Amino acid sequence: MSPVVRLPSWREVLDGPWAVRLRSGATGAWLMRGEAEALPDLECRFVAGVAARTTADALSELGSALELEEKPAGWDDVARAVPTGTIALLILDADRLLADEPSQLAGLVGALKTASERTRLRVVFQARDLPLEAEAVLAEFGVAEIGE
């Protein structure tokens, strides 16, 4: 039997910290997206961690998710390019995000945190389990854990 994971309400996410860690399968993030459609000013965007295993792939995924005209060349470009408005970035399979270049995870998470300080960006990192290094990076940047 799978453990029961409590999904946060969008009010918790929007009024809470800049990012949360969701210990669920990808279905949890999809359920959250469905609920988000009831909020008129919230845009949900997806990044597929499984498709973003390298820096180049992650930059491409972020560029697509944020609907940027030009693919960002680096993490600073991502931080500057996040559009205004209330955006929830749901990162599916965060355990595979930058798996081929794990040293780049801090740069990516730092860019998203910087963007969240100037916009209404909220990030949800979805993965049942993360490598210890990834857990440490998320903790370093203040990513909150959702209680089960």
Secondary structure, DSSP 8 states (H G I E B T S, - for coil): ---------HHHHHHS-SEEEE-S-HHHHHHHHHHHTTSTTEEEEEEEGGG--SHHHHHHHHHHHTT-SS--SSHHHHHHH--SSEEEEEEETTTTTTTT-GGGHHHHHHHHHHHHHHSEEEEEEE-S---HHHHHHHHHTT-EE---
